[in-house]
Amino acid sequence: MGLSDKKRIFSGIQPSGYPTLGNYVGAIKNWAALSRRFECVFSVVDMHAVTVRQNPDELRRKAVEMFALLAAAGIDPEKHVVYFQSHVPAHAELAWILGCHTYMGELSRMTQFKDKSARHADNINAGLFTYPVLMAADILLYQADLVPVGEDQKQHIELTRDVAERFNNLYGDIFTIPEGYILEVGARIMSLQEPDKKMSKSDTANPGNVVSLLDPPDIIMKKFKRAVTDSGADVRYAADKPGVSNLLTIYAAMTGRTIPEAEAEFAGFGYGAFKAAVGESVVAAFKPLREEFERLLADQGYLDGIIRANAGRAAALAAPTIARVKRAVGFSA
Ligand code: TRP
């Protein structure tokens, strides 16, 4: 494949809350690996974030932190387009038009909407309902070929494909039909205390559940030492051992080992020593990341400049598509 026909990757990450080990393994680390092979457009999706109530100053800070973290993780913001969703108005414009081509019934079936409206029963706003339409707009605006996401976003990718096909059937070949790219290892990192639940940064009830990328080493070690394992004593990946399986997944992701290699390595280990080794693998992987993150955040001038430049680059990439869409549906120039 020549450079010019490299596939284009698009993905988005929410800036709400401190990035977790789950975000790192499920998204950021995979994105960094993909950025070595593909042309990437990565969005800090602050517009998606306001579907739940945010503290404005905190949201602004978290968006910048997420940007710095992506750069620290090895996604070069000079080579790739890493930008804030709210900086490119075409997202909102396309979302409106796609929303007029998406059925209430389709959106009602989205499991994430059902989950989130149960969790935020006091604020079931229309944005929460149309969230997948904005996500479809993100992806289609950049004519993405591949969309790396966690398992929980598969249904939204399917909807994006359906809406894109419907649109193309009505108006001609406007959108690339994107493929979801679900990565196996680490697609789902579970809570350390309740390993049947996803590790979620919005889980503030029990901070021991969640490892943050910015936790200092002693806190990381403490959380792993207290992680829930299972009955039995062997370190084995199995459906009836969700705690141990989750720890093996984390270790494999941190060290680049496969699950069977990790199992072999821990043969004969007690759970205490196993948990400490997993914690150490996380501490080792996060150290350079945290240092680079802190270095970048201290350089506000550089961050402001690169964020502004990338807003312009993203808008330029989106411009031809939104222009074609507007023309196709009958808006005058
Ligand atoms: N909804 C995604 C999530 O919560 C984030 C997201 C927004 C996204 N827009 C996207 C992911 C476009 C991939 C492509 O994880």
py3Dmol code that shows the C-alpha trace and the ligand (Angstrom):
import py3Dmol

protein = """\
ATOM      1  CA  MET A   1       0.000   0.000   0.000  1.00  0.00           C
ATOM      2  CA  GLY A   2       1.337   3.425  -0.902  1.00  0.00           C
ATOM      3  CA  LEU A   3       1.167   6.303   1.539  1.00  0.00           C
ATOM      4  CA  SER A   4      -1.648   8.004  -0.329  1.00  0.00           C
ATOM      5  CA  ASP A   5      -4.004   5.034  -0.215  1.00  0.00           C
ATOM      6  CA  LYS A   6      -3.511   4.356   3.466  1.00  0.00           C
ATOM      7  CA  LYS A   7      -6.808   3.583   5.153  1.00  0.00           C
ATOM      8  CA  ARG A   8      -8.237   6.312   7.327  1.00  0.00           C
ATOM      9  CA  ILE A   9      -9.030   5.655  10.945  1.00  0.00           C
ATOM     10  CA  PHE A  10     -11.445   7.724  12.988  1.00  0.00           C
ATOM     11  CA  SER A  11     -12.287   7.409  16.642  1.00  0.00           C
ATOM     12  CA  GLY A  12     -13.548   9.532  19.495  1.00  0.00           C
ATOM     13  CA  ILE A  13     -12.951   9.568  23.227  1.00  0.00           C
ATOM     14  CA  GLN A  14     -14.904  11.391  25.908  1.00  0.00           C
ATOM     15  CA  PRO A  15     -13.068  13.868  28.101  1.00  0.00           C
ATOM     16  CA  SER A  16     -15.370  13.270  31.052  1.00  0.00           C
ATOM     17  CA  GLY A  17     -13.414  12.093  34.063  1.00  0.00           C
ATOM     18  CA  TYR A  18      -9.849  10.945  34.565  1.00  0.00           C
ATOM     19  CA  PRO A  19      -8.742   8.424  31.965  1.00  0.00           C
ATOM     20  CA  THR A  20      -8.562   4.958  33.406  1.00  0.00           C
ATOM     21  CA  LEU A  21      -6.553   1.859  32.785  1.00  0.00           C
ATOM     22  CA  GLY A  22      -9.649   0.679  30.902  1.00  0.00           C
ATOM     23  CA  ASN A  23      -9.550   3.737  28.613  1.00  0.00           C
ATOM     24  CA  TYR A  24      -5.837   3.270  28.096  1.00  0.00           C
ATOM     25  CA  VAL A  25      -5.999  -0.377  27.118  1.00  0.00           C
ATOM     26  CA  GLY A  26      -9.367  -0.199  25.381  1.00  0.00           C
ATOM     27  CA  ALA A  27      -8.731   2.955  23.386  1.00  0.00           C
ATOM     28  CA  ILE A  28      -5.568   4.997  23.780  1.00  0.00           C
ATOM     29  CA  LYS A  29      -3.000   2.201  23.543  1.00  0.00           C
ATOM     30  CA  ASN A  30      -4.738   0.712  20.510  1.00  0.00           C
ATOM     31  CA  TRP A  31      -4.966   4.107  18.887  1.00  0.00           C
ATOM     32  CA  ALA A  32      -1.252   4.657  19.378  1.00  0.00           C
ATOM     33  CA  ALA A  33      -0.504   1.299  17.737  1.00  0.00           C
ATOM     34  CA  LEU A  34      -2.847   2.049  14.836  1.00  0.00           C
ATOM     35  CA  SER A  35      -1.288   5.476  14.352  1.00  0.00           C
ATOM     36  CA  ARG A  36       1.932   3.768  13.319  1.00  0.00           C
ATOM     37  CA  ARG A  37       0.135   2.087  10.397  1.00  0.00           C
ATOM     38  CA  PHE A  38      -2.748   4.313   9.347  1.00  0.00           C
ATOM     39  CA  GLU A  39      -3.734   7.900   8.766  1.00  0.00           C
ATOM     40  CA  CYS A  40      -5.669   8.836  11.914  1.00  0.00           C
ATOM     41  CA  VAL A  41      -8.250  11.369  12.917  1.00  0.00           C
ATOM     42  CA  PHE A  42      -8.933  11.261  16.654  1.00  0.00           C
ATOM     43  CA  SER A  43     -11.491  13.448  18.344  1.00  0.00           C
ATOM     44  CA  VAL A  44     -11.860  14.502  21.955  1.00  0.00           C
ATOM     45  CA  VAL A  45     -15.654  14.397  21.920  1.00  0.00           C
ATOM     46  CA  ASP A  46     -16.617  17.235  24.235  1.00  0.00           C
ATOM     47  CA  MET A  47     -20.008  17.570  22.498  1.00  0.00           C
ATOM     48  CA  HIS A  48     -20.872  14.005  23.468  1.00  0.00           C
ATOM     49  CA  ALA A  49     -19.747  14.764  27.011  1.00  0.00           C
ATOM     50  CA  VAL A  50     -22.485  17.363  27.578  1.00  0.00           C
ATOM     51  CA  THR A  51     -25.211  14.730  27.208  1.00  0.00           C
ATOM     52  CA  VAL A  52     -24.645  14.384  30.943  1.00  0.00           C
ATOM     53  CA  ARG A  53     -24.258  17.423  33.194  1.00  0.00           C
ATOM     54  CA  GLN A  54     -20.680  18.729  33.367  1.00  0.00           C
ATOM     55  CA  ASN A  55     -18.874  21.356  35.358  1.00  0.00           C
ATOM     56  CA  PRO A  56     -17.838  23.749  32.544  1.00  0.00           C
ATOM     57  CA  ASP A  57     -14.353  24.594  33.842  1.00  0.00           C
ATOM     58  CA  GLU A  58     -13.662  20.968  34.574  1.00  0.00           C
ATOM     59  CA  LEU A  59     -14.820  19.889  31.123  1.00  0.00           C
ATOM     60  CA  ARG A  60     -12.476  22.423  29.527  1.00  0.00           C
ATOM     61  CA  ARG A  61      -9.573  21.180  31.642  1.00  0.00           C
ATOM     62  CA  LYS A  62     -10.330  17.524  31.012  1.00  0.00           C
ATOM     63  CA  ALA A  63     -10.452  18.025  27.259  1.00  0.00           C
ATOM     64  CA  VAL A  64      -6.950  19.512  27.316  1.00  0.00           C
ATOM     65  CA  GLU A  65      -5.748  16.729  29.609  1.00  0.00           C
ATOM     66  CA  MET A  66      -7.141  14.103  27.267  1.00  0.00           C
ATOM     67  CA  PHE A  67      -5.374  15.749  24.358  1.00  0.00           C
ATOM     68  CA  ALA A  68      -2.079  15.786  26.280  1.00  0.00           C
ATOM     69  CA  LEU A  69      -2.551  12.182  27.246  1.00  0.00           C
ATOM     70  CA  LEU A  70      -3.093  11.060  23.671  1.00  0.00           C
ATOM     71  CA  ALA A  71       0.084  12.853  22.661  1.00  0.00           C
ATOM     72  CA  ALA A  72       1.968  11.386  25.649  1.00  0.00           C
ATOM     73  CA  ALA A  73       0.796   7.903  24.658  1.00  0.00           C
ATOM     74  CA  GLY A  74       2.532   8.286  21.314  1.00  0.00           C
ATOM     75  CA  ILE A  75      -0.133   9.660  19.002  1.00  0.00           C
ATOM     76  CA  ASP A  76       1.791  12.464  17.332  1.00  0.00           C
ATOM     77  CA  PRO A  77      -0.586  15.454  17.002  1.00  0.00           C
ATOM     78  CA  GLU A  78       1.606  16.923  14.287  1.00  0.00           C
ATOM     79  CA  LYS A  79       1.386  13.849  12.115  1.00  0.00           C
ATOM     80  CA  HIS A  80      -2.218  12.923  12.868  1.00  0.00           C
ATOM     81  CA  VAL A  81      -5.290  15.065  13.304  1.00  0.00           C
ATOM     82  CA  VAL A  82      -6.152  15.099  16.998  1.00  0.00           C
ATOM     83  CA  TYR A  83      -8.765  17.742  17.755  1.00  0.00           C
ATOM     84  CA  PHE A  84     -11.740  18.782  19.851  1.00  0.00           C
ATOM     85  CA  GLN A  85     -15.128  17.904  18.394  1.00  0.00           C
ATOM     86  CA  SER A  86     -16.637  21.275  19.391  1.00  0.00           C
ATOM     87  CA  HIS A  87     -13.991  23.113  17.338  1.00  0.00           C
ATOM     88  CA  VAL A  88     -15.464  21.820  14.074  1.00  0.00           C
ATOM     89  CA  PRO A  89     -19.034  23.077  13.535  1.00  0.00           C
ATOM     90  CA  ALA A  90     -19.623  20.589  10.705  1.00  0.00           C
ATOM     91  CA  HIS A  91     -20.233  17.857  13.320  1.00  0.00           C
ATOM     92  CA  ALA A  92     -23.376  19.606  14.528  1.00  0.00           C
ATOM     93  CA  GLU A  93     -24.483  20.436  11.004  1.00  0.00           C
ATOM     94  CA  LEU A  94     -24.132  16.871   9.775  1.00  0.00           C
ATOM     95  CA  ALA A  95     -25.720  15.479  12.942  1.00  0.00           C
ATOM     96  CA  TRP A  96     -28.861  17.504  12.247  1.00  0.00           C
ATOM     97  CA  ILE A  97     -29.132  16.234   8.682  1.00  0.00           C
ATOM     98  CA  LEU A  98     -28.425  12.618   9.655  1.00  0.00           C
ATOM     99  CA  GLY A  99     -30.936  12.919  12.483  1.00  0.00           C
ATOM    100  CA  CYS A 100     -33.576  13.555   9.840  1.00  0.00           C
ATOM    101  CA  HIS A 101     -32.584  10.225   8.278  1.00  0.00           C
ATOM    102  CA  THR A 102     -32.592   8.153  11.460  1.00  0.00           C
ATOM    103  CA  TYR A 103     -35.730   6.591  12.938  1.00  0.00           C
ATOM    104  CA  MET A 104     -36.919   6.969  16.522  1.00  0.00           C
ATOM    105  CA  GLY A 105     -37.263   3.174  16.572  1.00  0.00           C
ATOM    106  CA  GLU A 106     -33.593   2.685  15.718  1.00  0.00           C
ATOM    107  CA  LEU A 107     -32.451   5.033  18.469  1.00  0.00           C
ATOM    108  CA  SER A 108     -34.849   3.471  20.978  1.00  0.00           C
ATOM    109  CA  ARG A 109     -33.141   0.122  20.511  1.00  0.00           C
ATOM    110  CA  MET A 110     -29.674   1.396  21.494  1.00  0.00           C
ATOM    111  CA  THR A 111     -28.629  -0.383  24.664  1.00  0.00           C
ATOM    112  CA  GLN A 112     -26.354   2.471  25.745  1.00  0.00           C
ATOM    113  CA  PHE A 113     -29.317   4.865  25.675  1.00  0.00           C
ATOM    114  CA  LYS A 114     -31.326   2.458  27.800  1.00  0.00           C
ATOM    115  CA  ASP A 115     -28.438   2.080  30.282  1.00  0.00           C
ATOM    116  CA  LYS A 116     -27.672   5.782  30.472  1.00  0.00           C
ATOM    117  CA  SER A 117     -31.270   6.828  30.875  1.00  0.00           C
ATOM    118  CA  ALA A 118     -31.564   4.389  33.750  1.00  0.00           C
ATOM    119  CA  ARG A 119     -28.414   5.851  35.356  1.00  0.00           C
ATOM    120  CA  HIS A 120     -29.385   9.491  34.731  1.00  0.00           C
ATOM    121  CA  ALA A 121     -33.120   9.199  35.329  1.00  0.00           C
ATOM    122  CA  ASP A 122     -33.297  12.861  36.350  1.00  0.00           C
ATOM    123  CA  ASN A 123     -31.826  14.052  33.039  1.00  0.00           C
ATOM    124  CA  ILE A 124     -33.044  11.953  30.115  1.00  0.00           C
ATOM    125  CA  ASN A 125     -32.430  14.717  27.593  1.00  0.00           C
ATOM    126  CA  ALA A 126     -32.873  14.586  23.823  1.00  0.00           C
ATOM    127  CA  GLY A 127     -29.089  14.678  23.342  1.00  0.00           C
ATOM    128  CA  LEU A 128     -28.735  11.408  25.191  1.00  0.00           C
ATOM    129  CA  PHE A 129     -31.231   9.938  22.748  1.00  0.00           C
ATOM    130  CA  THR A 130     -29.602  11.345  19.595  1.00  0.00           C
ATOM    131  CA  TYR A 131     -26.036  10.687  20.825  1.00  0.00           C
ATOM    132  CA  PRO A 132     -25.530   7.900  18.232  1.00  0.00           C
ATOM    133  CA  VAL A 133     -26.480  10.298  15.424  1.00  0.00           C
ATOM    134  CA  LEU A 134     -23.714  12.687  16.470  1.00  0.00           C
ATOM    135  CA  MET A 135     -21.345   9.737  16.597  1.00  0.00           C
ATOM    136  CA  ALA A 136     -22.380   8.725  13.071  1.00  0.00           C
ATOM    137  CA  ALA A 137     -21.739  12.310  11.951  1.00  0.00           C
ATOM    138  CA  ASP A 138     -18.245  12.208  13.496  1.00  0.00           C
ATOM    139  CA  ILE A 139     -17.334   9.100  11.572  1.00  0.00           C
ATOM    140  CA  LEU A 140     -18.967   9.901   8.237  1.00  0.00           C
ATOM    141  CA  LEU A 141     -17.696  13.472   8.114  1.00  0.00           C
ATOM    142  CA  TYR A 142     -14.144  12.183   7.739  1.00  0.00           C
ATOM    143  CA  GLN A 143     -14.951   9.337   5.323  1.00  0.00           C
ATOM    144  CA  ALA A 144     -13.359   6.913   7.766  1.00  0.00           C
ATOM    145  CA  ASP A 145     -12.653   3.340   6.662  1.00  0.00           C
ATOM    146  CA  LEU A 146     -12.046   1.891  10.114  1.00  0.00           C
ATOM    147  CA  VAL A 147     -13.373   2.843  13.525  1.00  0.00           C
ATOM    148  CA  PRO A 148     -11.564   1.304  16.498  1.00  0.00           C
ATOM    149  CA  VAL A 149     -13.972   1.049  19.417  1.00  0.00           C
ATOM    150  CA  GLY A 150     -14.752  -1.052  22.430  1.00  0.00           C
ATOM    151  CA  GLU A 151     -17.304  -3.820  22.259  1.00  0.00           C
ATOM    152  CA  ASP A 152     -19.923  -1.525  23.846  1.00  0.00           C
ATOM    153  CA  GLN A 153     -19.893   0.759  20.791  1.00  0.00           C
ATOM    154  CA  LYS A 154     -20.550  -1.952  18.199  1.00  0.00           C
ATOM    155  CA  GLN A 155     -24.248  -1.195  18.023  1.00  0.00           C
ATOM    156  CA  HIS A 156     -23.530   2.476  17.311  1.00  0.00           C
ATOM    157  CA  ILE A 157     -21.226   1.506  14.441  1.00  0.00           C
ATOM    158  CA  GLU A 158     -23.945  -0.714  12.980  1.00  0.00           C
ATOM    159  CA  LEU A 159     -26.355   2.209  13.148  1.00  0.00           C
ATOM    160  CA  THR A 160     -23.775   4.460  11.456  1.00  0.00           C
ATOM    161  CA  ARG A 161     -23.478   1.979   8.592  1.00  0.00           C
ATOM    162  CA  ASP A 162     -27.262   1.712   8.232  1.00  0.00           C
ATOM    163  CA  VAL A 163     -27.734   5.476   8.144  1.00  0.00           C
ATOM    164  CA  ALA A 164     -24.809   5.924   5.709  1.00  0.00           C
ATOM    165  CA  GLU A 165     -26.245   3.299   3.370  1.00  0.00           C
ATOM    166  CA  ARG A 166     -29.695   4.852   3.565  1.00  0.00           C
ATOM    167  CA  PHE A 167     -28.202   8.253   2.767  1.00  0.00           C
ATOM    168  CA  ASN A 168     -26.131   6.911  -0.142  1.00  0.00           C
ATOM    169  CA  ASN A 169     -29.192   5.147  -1.572  1.00  0.00           C
ATOM    170  CA  LEU A 170     -31.134   8.388  -1.504  1.00  0.00           C
ATOM    171  CA  TYR A 171     -28.497  10.835  -2.718  1.00  0.00           C
ATOM    172  CA  GLY A 172     -25.687   8.916  -4.429  1.00  0.00           C
ATOM    173  CA  ASP A 173     -22.303   7.833  -3.183  1.00  0.00           C
ATOM    174  CA  ILE A 174     -21.534  10.376  -0.507  1.00  0.00           C
ATOM    175  CA  PHE A 175     -20.236   8.418   2.457  1.00  0.00           C
ATOM    176  CA  THR A 176     -17.622   5.726   2.856  1.00  0.00           C
ATOM    177  CA  ILE A 177     -19.275   2.834   4.694  1.00  0.00           C
ATOM    178  CA  PRO A 178     -17.073   2.403   7.773  1.00  0.00           C
ATOM    179  CA  GLU A 179     -16.073  -0.835   9.441  1.00  0.00           C
ATOM    180  CA  GLY A 180     -15.888  -1.271  13.189  1.00  0.00           C
ATOM    181  CA  TYR A 181     -12.500  -2.424  14.414  1.00  0.00           C
ATOM    182  CA  ILE A 182     -12.970  -4.229  17.705  1.00  0.00           C
ATOM    183  CA  LEU A 183      -9.627  -5.151  19.232  1.00  0.00           C
ATOM    184  CA  GLU A 184      -9.546  -8.396  21.110  1.00  0.00           C
ATOM    185  CA  VAL A 185      -7.042  -8.120  23.948  1.00  0.00           C
ATOM    186  CA  GLY A 186      -8.123  -5.495  26.384  1.00  0.00           C
ATOM    187  CA  ALA A 187     -11.251  -4.522  24.505  1.00  0.00           C
ATOM    188  CA  ARG A 188     -12.895  -4.750  27.900  1.00  0.00           C
ATOM    189  CA  ILE A 189     -11.119  -4.096  31.162  1.00  0.00           C
ATOM    190  CA  MET A 190     -13.369  -4.797  34.104  1.00  0.00           C
ATOM    191  CA  SER A 191     -13.668  -3.226  37.528  1.00  0.00           C
ATOM    192  CA  LEU A 192     -11.090  -4.478  40.063  1.00  0.00           C
ATOM    193  CA  GLN A 193     -13.670  -4.917  42.812  1.00  0.00           C
ATOM    194  CA  GLU A 194     -16.655  -6.017  40.722  1.00  0.00           C
ATOM    195  CA  PRO A 195     -15.129  -7.836  37.737  1.00  0.00           C
ATOM    196  CA  ASP A 196     -18.507  -8.449  36.132  1.00  0.00           C
ATOM    197  CA  LYS A 197     -18.768  -4.676  35.496  1.00  0.00           C
ATOM    198  CA  LYS A 198     -16.752  -2.571  33.051  1.00  0.00           C
ATOM    199  CA  MET A 199     -14.026  -0.395  34.618  1.00  0.00           C
ATOM    200  CA  SER A 200     -15.663   2.977  34.232  1.00  0.00           C
ATOM    201  CA  LYS A 201     -14.330   6.413  35.080  1.00  0.00           C
ATOM    202  CA  SER A 202     -17.865   7.429  35.975  1.00  0.00           C
ATOM    203  CA  ASP A 203     -17.799   4.859  38.790  1.00  0.00           C
ATOM    204  CA  THR A 204     -17.128   7.298  41.585  1.00  0.00           C
ATOM    205  CA  ALA A 205     -18.892   5.239  44.245  1.00  0.00           C
ATOM    206  CA  ASN A 206     -15.878   3.010  44.762  1.00  0.00           C
ATOM    207  CA  PRO A 207     -12.504   4.449  43.726  1.00  0.00           C
ATOM    208  CA  GLY A 208     -10.850   1.075  44.399  1.00  0.00           C
ATOM    209  CA  ASN A 209     -12.606  -0.212  41.281  1.00  0.00           C
ATOM    210  CA  VAL A 210     -10.832   2.101  38.927  1.00  0.00           C
ATOM    211  CA  VAL A 211      -7.139   2.602  38.188  1.00  0.00           C
ATOM    212  CA  SER A 212      -6.404   6.051  36.780  1.00  0.00           C
ATOM    213  CA  LEU A 213      -3.527   6.674  34.412  1.00  0.00           C
ATOM    214  CA  LEU A 214      -2.451   9.432  36.744  1.00  0.00           C
ATOM    215  CA  ASP A 215      -2.554   7.472  39.997  1.00  0.00           C
ATOM    216  CA  PRO A 216       0.857   7.464  41.700  1.00  0.00           C
ATOM    217  CA  PRO A 217       2.633   4.072  41.858  1.00  0.00           C
ATOM    218  CA  ASP A 218       1.804   3.344  45.507  1.00  0.00           C
ATOM    219  CA  ILE A 219      -1.905   3.898  44.885  1.00  0.00           C
ATOM    220  CA  ILE A 220      -1.820   1.663  41.809  1.00  0.00           C
ATOM    221  CA  MET A 221      -0.127  -1.095  43.811  1.00  0.00           C
ATOM    222  CA  LYS A 222      -2.633  -0.765  46.631  1.00  0.00           C
ATOM    223  CA  LYS A 223      -5.578  -1.071  44.251  1.00  0.00           C
ATOM    224  CA  PHE A 224      -4.151  -4.202  42.647  1.00  0.00           C
ATOM    225  CA  LYS A 225      -3.316  -5.812  45.964  1.00  0.00           C
ATOM    226  CA  ARG A 226      -6.939  -5.315  46.993  1.00  0.00           C
ATOM    227  CA  ALA A 227      -8.363  -6.518  43.679  1.00  0.00           C
ATOM    228  CA  VAL A 228     -10.996  -9.233  43.913  1.00  0.00           C
ATOM    229  CA  THR A 229      -9.867 -12.662  42.743  1.00  0.00           C
ATOM    230  CA  ASP A 230     -11.941 -15.812  42.755  1.00  0.00           C
ATOM    231  CA  SER A 231     -12.312 -18.952  44.766  1.00  0.00           C
ATOM    232  CA  GLY A 232      -9.691 -21.535  43.909  1.00  0.00           C
ATOM    233  CA  ALA A 233      -5.980 -20.884  43.709  1.00  0.00           C
ATOM    234  CA  ASP A 234      -4.879 -21.235  40.099  1.00  0.00           C
ATOM    235  CA  VAL A 235      -4.123 -18.372  37.772  1.00  0.00           C
ATOM    236  CA  ARG A 236      -6.253 -19.326  34.812  1.00  0.00           C
ATOM    237  CA  TYR A 237      -8.389 -17.470  32.263  1.00  0.00           C
ATOM    238  CA  ALA A 238     -11.938 -18.815  32.537  1.00  0.00           C
ATOM    239  CA  ALA A 239     -15.535 -17.662  32.455  1.00  0.00           C
ATOM    240  CA  ASP A 240     -16.058 -18.668  36.075  1.00  0.00           C
ATOM    241  CA  LYS A 241     -12.982 -16.681  37.141  1.00  0.00           C
ATOM    242  CA  PRO A 242     -13.836 -13.100  36.154  1.00  0.00           C
ATOM    243  CA  GLY A 243     -11.426 -11.457  38.636  1.00  0.00           C
ATOM    244  CA  VAL A 244      -8.374 -13.517  37.673  1.00  0.00           C
ATOM    245  CA  SER A 245      -9.259 -13.322  33.968  1.00  0.00           C
ATOM    246  CA  ASN A 246      -9.455  -9.537  34.166  1.00  0.00           C
ATOM    247  CA  LEU A 247      -6.041  -9.348  35.847  1.00  0.00           C
ATOM    248  CA  LEU A 248      -4.555 -11.640  33.184  1.00  0.00           C
ATOM    249  CA  THR A 249      -6.023  -9.411  30.471  1.00  0.00           C
ATOM    250  CA  ILE A 250      -4.452  -6.356  32.086  1.00  0.00           C
ATOM    251  CA  TYR A 251      -1.067  -8.057  32.431  1.00  0.00           C
ATOM    252  CA  ALA A 252      -1.141  -9.235  28.811  1.00  0.00           C
ATOM    253  CA  ALA A 253      -1.997  -5.734  27.603  1.00  0.00           C
ATOM    254  CA  MET A 254       0.755  -4.099  29.676  1.00  0.00           C
ATOM    255  CA  THR A 255       3.507  -6.510  28.702  1.00  0.00           C
ATOM    256  CA  GLY A 256       2.548  -7.519  25.157  1.00  0.00           C
ATOM    257  CA  ARG A 257       2.238 -11.168  26.215  1.00  0.00           C
ATOM    258  CA  THR A 258      -0.614 -13.406  25.090  1.00  0.00           C
ATOM    259  CA  ILE A 259      -3.034 -14.744  27.693  1.00  0.00           C
ATOM    260  CA  PRO A 260      -1.588 -18.303  27.505  1.00  0.00           C
ATOM    261  CA  GLU A 261       1.928 -16.895  27.951  1.00  0.00           C
ATOM    262  CA  ALA A 262       0.774 -14.939  30.972  1.00  0.00           C
ATOM    263  CA  GLU A 263      -0.937 -18.020  32.441  1.00  0.00           C
ATOM    264  CA  ALA A 264       2.259 -20.038  31.980  1.00  0.00           C
ATOM    265  CA  GLU A 265       4.309 -17.324  33.654  1.00  0.00           C
ATOM    266  CA  PHE A 266       2.098 -17.348  36.739  1.00  0.00           C
ATOM    267  CA  ALA A 267       1.811 -21.119  37.102  1.00  0.00           C
ATOM    268  CA  GLY A 268       2.348 -21.897  40.769  1.00  0.00           C
ATOM    269  CA  PHE A 269       1.936 -18.273  41.909  1.00  0.00           C
ATOM    270  CA  GLY A 270      -0.382 -17.494  44.791  1.00  0.00           C
ATOM    271  CA  TYR A 271      -2.958 -14.787  44.191  1.00  0.00           C
ATOM    272  CA  GLY A 272      -1.045 -12.273  46.346  1.00  0.00           C
ATOM    273  CA  ALA A 273       2.144 -12.485  44.272  1.00  0.00           C
ATOM    274  CA  PHE A 274       0.129 -12.591  41.058  1.00  0.00           C
ATOM    275  CA  LYS A 275      -1.744  -9.385  41.933  1.00  0.00           C
ATOM    276  CA  ALA A 276       1.489  -7.610  42.871  1.00  0.00           C
ATOM    277  CA  ALA A 277       3.100  -8.606  39.547  1.00  0.00           C
ATOM    278  CA  VAL A 278       0.117  -7.286  37.601  1.00  0.00           C
ATOM    279  CA  GLY A 279       0.272  -4.023  39.585  1.00  0.00           C
ATOM    280  CA  GLU A 280       4.000  -3.678  38.823  1.00  0.00           C
ATOM    281  CA  SER A 281       3.394  -4.185  35.107  1.00  0.00           C
ATOM    282  CA  VAL A 282       0.917  -1.304  35.197  1.00  0.00           C
ATOM    283  CA  VAL A 283       3.250   0.962  37.186  1.00  0.00           C
ATOM    284  CA  ALA A 284       6.072   0.288  34.704  1.00  0.00           C
ATOM    285  CA  ALA A 285       3.890   0.979  31.671  1.00  0.00           C
ATOM    286  CA  PHE A 286       2.394   4.187  33.085  1.00  0.00           C
ATOM    287  CA  LYS A 287       5.584   5.823  34.342  1.00  0.00           C
ATOM    288  CA  PRO A 288       6.898   7.262  31.040  1.00  0.00           C
ATOM    289  CA  LEU A 289       3.371   8.156  30.056  1.00  0.00           C
ATOM    290  CA  ARG A 290       2.725  10.173  33.185  1.00  0.00           C
ATOM    291  CA  GLU A 291       6.064  11.960  32.870  1.00  0.00           C
ATOM    292  CA  GLU A 292       5.410  12.991  29.276  1.00  0.00           C
ATOM    293  CA  PHE A 293       1.850  14.003  30.172  1.00  0.00           C
ATOM    294  CA  GLU A 294       3.119  16.295  32.911  1.00  0.00           C
ATOM    295  CA  ARG A 295       5.794  17.770  30.662  1.00  0.00           C
ATOM    296  CA  LEU A 296       3.187  18.603  27.999  1.00  0.00           C
ATOM    297  CA  LEU A 297       0.694  20.113  30.441  1.00  0.00           C
ATOM    298  CA  ALA A 298       3.411  22.410  31.743  1.00  0.00           C
ATOM    299  CA  ASP A 299       3.872  23.733  28.188  1.00  0.00           C
ATOM    300  CA  GLN A 300       0.567  25.554  27.776  1.00  0.00           C
ATOM    301  CA  GLY A 301       1.852  27.641  24.880  1.00  0.00           C
ATOM    302  CA  TYR A 302       2.646  24.587  22.804  1.00  0.00           C
ATOM    303  CA  LEU A 303      -0.679  22.946  23.672  1.00  0.00           C
ATOM    304  CA  ASP A 304      -2.734  26.014  22.744  1.00  0.00           C
ATOM    305  CA  GLY A 305      -0.963  26.300  19.406  1.00  0.00           C
ATOM    306  CA  ILE A 306      -1.222  22.681  18.371  1.00  0.00           C
ATOM    307  CA  ILE A 307      -4.857  22.418  19.477  1.00  0.00           C
ATOM    308  CA  ARG A 308      -5.738  25.487  17.402  1.00  0.00           C
ATOM    309  CA  ALA A 309      -3.804  24.219  14.389  1.00  0.00           C
ATOM    310  CA  ASN A 310      -5.506  20.833  14.554  1.00  0.00           C
ATOM    311  CA  ALA A 311      -8.977  22.407  14.720  1.00  0.00           C
ATOM    312  CA  GLY A 312      -8.160  24.002  11.376  1.00  0.00           C
ATOM    313  CA  ARG A 313      -6.817  20.764   9.912  1.00  0.00           C
ATOM    314  CA  ALA A 314      -9.901  18.830  11.018  1.00  0.00           C
ATOM    315  CA  ALA A 315     -12.265  21.474   9.623  1.00  0.00           C
ATOM    316  CA  ALA A 316     -10.424  21.365   6.288  1.00  0.00           C
ATOM    317  CA  LEU A 317     -10.753  17.577   6.136  1.00  0.00           C
ATOM    318  CA  ALA A 318     -14.469  17.770   6.932  1.00  0.00           C
ATOM    319  CA  ALA A 319     -15.255  20.633   4.537  1.00  0.00           C
ATOM    320  CA  PRO A 320     -15.674  18.714   1.248  1.00  0.00           C
ATOM    321  CA  THR A 321     -18.023  16.158   2.824  1.00  0.00           C
ATOM    322  CA  ILE A 322     -20.311  18.624   4.551  1.00  0.00           C
ATOM    323  CA  ALA A 323     -20.442  20.683   1.346  1.00  0.00           C
ATOM    324  CA  ARG A 324     -21.494  17.636  -0.687  1.00  0.00           C
ATOM    325  CA  VAL A 325     -24.081  16.640   1.904  1.00  0.00           C
ATOM    326  CA  LYS A 326     -25.663  20.091   1.955  1.00  0.00           C
ATOM    327  CA  ARG A 327     -25.790  20.190  -1.818  1.00  0.00           C
ATOM    328  CA  ALA A 328     -27.217  16.642  -1.959  1.00  0.00           C
ATOM    329  CA  VAL A 329     -30.130  17.377   0.363  1.00  0.00           C
ATOM    330  CA  GLY A 330     -31.008  20.575  -1.481  1.00  0.00           C
ATOM    331  CA  PHE A 331     -29.466  23.437   0.511  1.00  0.00           C
ATOM    332  CA  SER A 332     -28.368  26.340  -1.647  1.00  0.00           C
ATOM    333  CA  ALA A 333     -24.711  27.296  -1.750  1.00  0.00           C
TER     334      ALA A 333
END
"""
ligand_1 = """\
15
LIG
N -19.339 6.994 21.914
C -17.935 6.693 22.029
C -17.658 6.156 23.436
O -18.333 6.517 24.369
C -17.084 7.903 21.771
C -17.247 8.390 20.371
C -17.882 9.523 19.964
C -16.776 7.748 19.213
N -17.817 9.641 18.628
C -17.154 8.575 18.119
C -16.064 6.555 18.970
C -16.862 8.223 16.815
C -15.773 6.220 17.673
C -16.175 7.040 16.598
O -16.724 5.409 23.602
"""
view = py3Dmol.view(width=600, height=400)
view.addModel(protein, "pdb")
view.setStyle({"model": 0}, {"cartoon": {"style": "trace"}})
view.addModel(ligand_1, "xyz")
view.setStyle({"model": 1}, {"stick": {}})
view.zoomTo()
view.show()
